[in-house]
Amino acid sequence: MSITEQQRRKLKKLVHHLKPVVIIGQKGLSEGVLNEIDIAMDSHELIKIKLSSGDRDDRQAMIDSICEQTDAEFIHSIGHIAALYRRHPKKPKIAIGS
């Protein structure tokens, strides 16, 4: 599922006040962390993740890997915080329009 720029802007407004629900430490992305992200996406649809890894390129590579493995949409990132969205297949909670 690909989201439009208008939907992305709406999601940015909604995610602004949220706190990170998953924190990825220095050891990086593991199967357990991916499972936690998957559970959080099912529960909330729109989440923030804190990435404590080194440089910008490493963080972006980790975000890309998370999005690919969880079928999530990358919304935006600022510093060490990334926002991701994945619509719940049966019970969507966030109406982002078409």
Buried (B, 14 or more C-beta within 10 A) or exposed (E): EEBEEEBBEBBBEBBEEEEBBBEBEEEBBEEEBBEBBBEBBBEBBBBBBBBEBEEEEEBBEBBEEBBEEBEBBBBEBEEBBBBBBBBEEEEEEBEBEE
